[in-house]
Amino acid sequence: MAQRDNNGMHRRNFLTAMAGGIAACSLGAWSTGAHATNCITGNSGLLGASGTRRVFQNVNPPAANAYAVTQAYPDWPCTDIFNSGSNMNTSTWSGNAWLSVWANRAMTPNAAQPNPGNQKPNIIQSGGGFDGTANRAQYSTYEKANAATQSLIRYWLGMSTYADPWVAAGGRASDFVYFSQLVANPGAYFTGTANGYPVMTDIPWLPSTPTGTFGSFTRATAMAGHTAQVPGVVLDYEVQDGRSTRAAPAFLAAIYADVKAAGAKLFIRTNALDTLNTPGTESGLTAWNLAGVLQNTDYLSVLVWSGNWQGNVAESYLQQIEMLKGPTCTGSVDFTKLVIVFELGTTLNDAQFVNNLLTGAPASNPQAILFWPNGKTLGGACGTGANPENLMLATLEGSAGTGTVVAATAPARGWKLVCPAA
């Protein structure tokens, strides 16, 4: 029989019985509880015993720390947001705001690409009067795809050498366009189609406000209201374009060198680690080079999701950790750099499994989480079962925090790890 945890329910609902204020903790603004009609409001009680757990969300930041603003914000819990919108310029929220960047893919025609069926071009900055998720960019070679990504990141970081990678890949410094130019005249740039998307080919773009150009949206402008932050770049590395296992880590190391030179941080978000070089998802990362990638970043994702090929999130997680141990599967793993990406389409048992990790010994368990809605809407009404808010609560408080206690997902009886490089 399911057990009720009155203390857990109290944590969610006591806002209606209390007057609350807002304070700024070291990792973001928090409020004193949760609405009765919304499962989660603020971070109070959700950041671990020491209050330092990192919770990432791919959303717009709260506009400010004001109590009324944060009470209405639908995307708690979060200490860190990442986004590509220039509304980051106007936010004075005290949490951490990172730039979100998609690593560009190499598209056909590319004679070196073994998987020409991968035809999904990359999204660009959204907003400003046209849908940046529909209008996309594609690049004809690995070199140009990587250079466009590196140049964009250098530009946002404020590096005067931002054009150098693109020029080295065969482009010209005059090729760059600002987001505002794309907004003003999309028909001049998005002249082709790929998989039904309007696309521009081999044109490197730079972030800006919808009407501004040089310098209108950079790390400096995004930090103007909250200079105590040390934000960086969340690189969504899902290239899946057949690049080599030698080129992939070299590209990521170059991005990391740029980010560190600017005094910022890098979070590499990617597919499940045990699928990164399988047919259809070839991104050039394997057990032979992932340990080096982890060394050359501040954070790396480990995906906990319902689509895992093992059919069991615990087995999938453990196999991904094995990937990070190197070709002999005996190396050490720096768990302080790992971020669990938790899909909000899994089960309460899966959420309890993640809670066991987050509350485990830091030397052998990740202490940060990124919630992946995967089409789910956050900020909904409190309920029972596997809705997004209950799953989030269960990862951070344990399933008892939802009023129901369940066992954590465990590997199937007799299941054993396989050394991926064997």
C-alpha positions in Angstrom: 0.0 0.0 0.0 1.3 3.5 -0.9 2.4 5.5 2.1 1.6 9.1 2.7 4.4 11.5 3.7 2.6 14.4 5.4 5.9 16.3 5.9 6.6 16.0 2.1 3.1 17.2 1.3 3.5 20.0 3.8 6.7 21.2 2.1 4.7 21.6 -1.1 1.7 23.3 0.3 2.6 25.4 3.2 2.8 28.7 1.2 -0.9 29.1 1.7 -0.4 29.1 5.4 2.6 31.3 5.6 3.7 34.7 4.4 6.9 34.3 2.5 9.7 36.5 1.4 12.5 36.0 -1.1 16.2 35.8 -0.5 19.2 35.2 -2.8 21.3 32.1 -2.1 24.6 31.5 -3.7 23.1 29.6 -6.6 19.9 31.5 -7.3 16.8 33.2 -5.9 14.5 31.0 -3.9 11.1 31.5 -2.3 9.6 30.0 0.8 7.6 27.1 -0.5 5.1 26.1 -3.1 1.6 27.2 -4.2 -1.1 24.8 -3.5 -2.1 25.0 -7.1 1.5 24.6 -8.4 3.6 21.8 -7.2 6.8 23.8 -7.1 7.4 27.5 -6.5 11.0 28.5 -5.8 13.9 26.3 -4.7 13.3 26.2 -1.0 14.1 22.7 0.3 15.0 21.4 -3.1 18.7 22.1 -3.3 20.0 19.5 -0.9 21.1 19.6 2.7 23.7 22.2 2.0 21.6 24.2 -0.4 24.2 23.9 -3.1 22.7 21.4 -5.5 22.8 22.6 -9.1 19.5 22.5 -11.0 19.6 23.4 -14.7 16.6 24.3 -16.9 16.5 25.2 -20.6 14.2 28.2 -20.2 14.2 32.0 -20.1 15.4 33.4 -16.7 13.1 35.1 -14.2 13.0 38.8 -15.0 14.1 39.8 -11.5 14.4 38.6 -7.9 11.3 40.5 -6.8 9.0 38.2 -4.8 6.0 38.7 -7.1 8.1 37.9 -10.1 9.5 34.7 -8.8 6.2 33.5 -7.4 4.7 33.7 -10.9 7.8 32.1 -12.6 6.7 28.6 -14.0 10.1 26.9 -14.3 11.2 26.2 -10.7 13.3 24.6 -9.4 16.4 26.1 -11.0 19.7 27.5 -10.0 21.0 27.7 -13.6 19.1 28.5 -16.8 20.5 28.4 -20.4 18.9 30.1 -23.3 19.7 31.8 -26.6 17.3 34.7 -26.3 18.5 38.2 -25.8 15.9 38.8 -23.1 18.8 37.5 -20.9 20.1 41.1 -21.3 17.2 42.5 -19.2 17.0 39.9 -16.4 18.4 40.9 -13.1 17.7 37.5 -11.5 20.6 36.4 -9.2 20.8 32.9 -10.6 23.2 31.7 -13.2 22.4 32.4 -16.9 24.3 30.5 -19.6 24.2 30.9 -23.4 22.7 27.9 -25.2 24.5 27.0 -28.4 23.8 24.1 -30.8 27.0 22.5 -32.2 26.5 22.8 -36.0 26.2 19.7 -38.1 28.0 18.9 -41.3 25.3 18.3 -44.0 25.4 16.6 -47.4 27.0 17.1 -49.8 29.9 16.0 -47.7 31.9 13.1 -49.2 33.4 12.2 -45.9 30.0 11.8 -44.2 29.1 8.1 -43.9 25.5 8.9 -42.8 24.0 11.1 -45.4 20.5 10.4 -44.1 21.0 12.8 -41.2 19.4 15.8 -42.8 18.3 17.9 -39.8 19.8 21.4 -39.9 20.5 23.4 -36.8 18.1 25.8 -35.1 19.3 29.4 -34.6 18.4 32.1 -32.1 14.6 32.4 -31.8 12.3 35.3 -31.4 12.3 38.7 -33.1 9.4 38.3 -35.4 10.3 35.0 -37.1 10.5 31.4 -35.8 14.2 30.7 -35.3 13.4 27.1 -34.7 11.9 26.7 -38.2 14.5 28.8 -40.0 17.8 26.9 -39.8 21.4 26.8 -40.8 23.4 24.1 -42.5 27.1 23.7 -43.3 28.7 21.7 -46.1 31.8 20.5 -44.3 32.8 19.4 -40.9 35.4 22.3 -40.8 32.8 24.9 -41.6 30.2 23.5 -39.2 32.8 23.5 -36.4 34.1 26.9 -37.3 30.7 28.5 -37.3 30.1 27.1 -33.8 33.4 28.2 -32.5 33.2 31.7 -34.0 29.7 32.3 -32.5 31.0 31.2 -29.0 34.1 33.4 -29.3 31.9 36.4 -30.3 29.5 35.9 -27.4 32.5 35.6 -25.0 33.8 39.0 -26.3 36.9 37.7 -28.1 38.2 40.0 -30.9 39.5 36.9 -32.7 36.0 35.5 -33.2 36.3 35.4 -37.1 39.6 33.4 -37.1 38.1 29.9 -37.0 35.7 30.7 -39.9 38.5 32.2 -42.0 40.7 29.2 -41.3 38.0 26.9 -42.6 37.9 28.8 -46.0 35.4 31.5 -45.2 35.7 35.3 -45.1 35.3 37.7 -42.3 32.6 39.5 -44.3 30.5 36.3 -44.3 29.1 36.9 -40.8 25.5 38.1 -40.3 23.7 39.1 -37.2 20.5 37.6 -35.9 18.8 41.0 -36.5 19.7 40.8 -40.2 18.1 37.4 -40.5 15.0 38.8 -38.7 14.8 41.8 -41.0 15.1 40.0 -44.3 14.8 36.2 -43.9 14.0 35.7 -47.5 17.5 36.9 -48.5 19.2 34.2 -46.4 16.9 31.2 -46.1 16.8 30.4 -49.8 16.9 26.6 -49.6 15.0 23.8 -47.9 16.2 20.7 -46.0 13.8 18.2 -44.5 11.1 20.8 -44.8 13.0 23.6 -43.1 13.9 26.9 -44.7 17.7 26.9 -44.6 20.7 29.0 -45.3 23.9 27.3 -46.2 27.5 28.1 -45.1 26.5 31.5 -43.6 27.9 32.0 -40.1 25.5 34.0 -37.8 26.2 35.9 -34.7 23.8 36.5 -31.8 22.2 39.9 -31.4 19.0 41.5 -30.2 16.2 41.5 -32.8 17.1 45.0 -33.9 20.7 45.5 -32.7 24.0 44.4 -34.3 27.5 44.4 -33.0 27.7 44.0 -29.2 24.0 44.0 -28.6 23.9 40.5 -27.2 27.1 39.1 -25.7 28.3 37.7 -22.4 28.9 41.3 -21.3 25.4 42.5 -22.0 23.8 39.3 -20.5 25.8 39.9 -17.3 25.0 43.6 -17.0 22.4 43.1 -14.4 24.0 40.4 -12.4 27.8 40.7 -12.5 28.4 38.3 -9.6 27.7 35.5 -12.0 30.4 33.5 -13.9 28.2 32.1 -16.6 29.3 30.2 -19.6 28.1 28.2 -22.6 25.9 25.1 -22.7 26.9 23.4 -25.9 24.3 21.0 -27.2 26.5 18.6 -29.0 24.2 16.3 -30.9 25.9 16.5 -34.3 25.3 12.9 -35.4 27.0 13.6 -38.7 29.6 10.8 -38.8 32.6 12.8 -37.7 35.7 10.9 -36.7 36.7 9.9 -33.2 39.8 11.9 -33.6 38.2 15.2 -34.8 35.3 15.2 -32.3 37.4 15.6 -29.1 39.8 18.0 -30.8 36.9 20.3 -31.6 35.5 20.1 -28.1 38.9 20.8 -26.6 39.2 23.9 -28.8 35.9 25.2 -27.5 36.9 24.5 -23.9 40.2 26.4 -24.4 38.3 29.5 -25.7 35.8 29.4 -22.9 38.5 29.1 -20.2 40.5 31.9 -21.8 37.4 34.1 -21.3 37.1 33.0 -17.6 33.8 31.2 -18.3 32.6 27.6 -18.0 31.5 24.9 -20.5 28.7 22.4 -20.1 28.6 19.8 -22.9 25.1 18.4 -23.3 24.9 15.4 -25.6 23.1 12.2 -26.3 23.2 9.2 -24.1 27.0 8.4 -23.8 26.5 4.8 -24.8 24.9 5.7 -28.2 27.3 8.5 -29.3 29.0 6.4 -32.0 26.2 4.0 -33.0 24.6 4.0 -36.4 22.4 7.1 -36.8 24.0 9.0 -33.9 27.6 9.1 -34.9 29.1 12.1 -33.0 32.6 10.8 -32.8 32.7 10.1 -29.0 33.5 6.6 -27.7 34.9 4.9 -24.6 38.3 5.7 -26.2 38.0 9.4 -26.0 35.2 10.3 -23.5 37.6 10.5 -20.5 39.6 13.2 -22.3 36.4 15.1 -23.2 35.4 15.0 -19.5 38.8 16.4 -18.6 38.3 19.3 -21.0 34.9 20.6 -19.8 33.3 21.8 -16.6 30.2 19.7 -17.0 29.1 16.8 -19.1 25.6 15.3 -19.3 24.6 11.7 -18.5 21.1 11.1 -20.0 18.5 9.3 -17.9 15.6 8.8 -20.3 12.7 6.4 -21.2 14.2 5.7 -24.6 17.3 3.9 -23.3 18.2 0.9 -25.3 18.6 -1.3 -22.2 15.0 -0.8 -21.2 16.1 0.1 -17.7 17.3 3.5 -16.6 19.6 2.1 -13.9 21.4 -0.2 -16.4 21.6 2.7 -18.9 23.1 5.1 -16.4 25.7 2.5 -15.2 26.7 1.7 -18.7 27.2 5.4 -19.5 29.5 5.8 -16.4 31.4 2.8 -17.7 32.0 4.7 -21.0 33.7 7.4 -19.0 36.3 5.0 -17.5 38.4 4.8 -20.6 39.2 1.9 -23.0 40.1 -0.5 -20.2 37.0 0.5 -18.2 39.2 1.0 -15.1 39.8 4.7 -15.0 38.4 7.2 -12.4 35.5 9.5 -13.1 35.2 13.0 -11.8 31.6 12.9 -10.7 31.6 16.7 -9.7 31.5 17.4 -13.5 28.5 15.2 -14.3 25.0 16.5 -14.8 22.1 14.1 -14.9 19.8 15.0 -17.7 16.4 13.6 -16.5 13.6 13.2 -18.9 10.2 14.1 -17.5 8.5 11.2 -19.4 9.9 8.5 -17.2 8.5 6.9 -14.0 8.4 7.7 -10.3 10.6 4.7 -9.7 13.2 6.2 -12.2 13.0 9.5 -10.4 13.7 7.7 -7.1 16.7 6.2 -8.7 18.0 9.6 -9.6 17.3 10.9 -6.1 19.5 8.0 -4.8 22.3 9.3 -7.0 21.9 13.0 -6.0 21.8 12.1 -2.3 24.7 9.7 -2.6 28.4 10.3 -1.8 29.6 13.2 -4.0 32.8 11.3 -4.8 30.8 8.6 -6.7 27.6 10.3 -7.7 26.5 13.3 -9.7 25.3 16.3 -7.7 23.7 18.3 -10.5 20.6 17.7 -12.6 19.0 19.2 -15.8 15.3 18.6 -16.4 14.4 17.7 -20.0 10.6 18.2 -20.4 10.5 16.4 -23.8 7.3 18.1 -24.7 5.8 18.2 -21.2 4.6 21.5 -19.7 6.1 22.6 -16.4 4.2 24.7 -13.8 1.1 22.6 -13.9 -1.4 21.7 -11.1 -0.3 19.4 -8.3 -1.4 15.9 -8.8 -0.3 12.3 -8.4 1.6 9.9 -10.6 4.2 10.7 -13.2 3.4 14.3 -14.0 6.4 16.6 -14.5 6.2 18.3 -11.1 6.0 15.1 -9.1 8.9 13.6 -11.1 11.0 16.7 -10.3 10.0 16.6 -6.6 10.9 12.9 -6.5 14.4 13.4 -8.0 15.1 16.2 -5.5 13.2 15.1 -2.3 12.7 11.4 -3.0 9.4 9.9 -3.9 8.1 10.5 -0.3 8.1 14.2 -1.3 5.1 13.5 -3.6 3.2 11.7 -0.9 4.0 8.2 -2.3 7.0 6.0 -1.5 8.3 3.8 -4.3 11.4 1.7 -4.8 14.1 3.0 -7.1 14.5 1.4 -10.5 17.2 -1.3 -10.2 19.1 -3.3 -12.8 17.4 -6.5 -13.7 18.5 -9.6 -11.8 21.6 -11.0 -13.3 22.4 -8.0 -15.4 26.1 -7.2 -15.7 28.1 -4.2 -17.0 29.9 -4.6 -20.3 33.2 -2.9 -20.9 32.3 -0.9 -24.1 35.9 -1.0 -25.5 36.3 -4.7 -25.0 
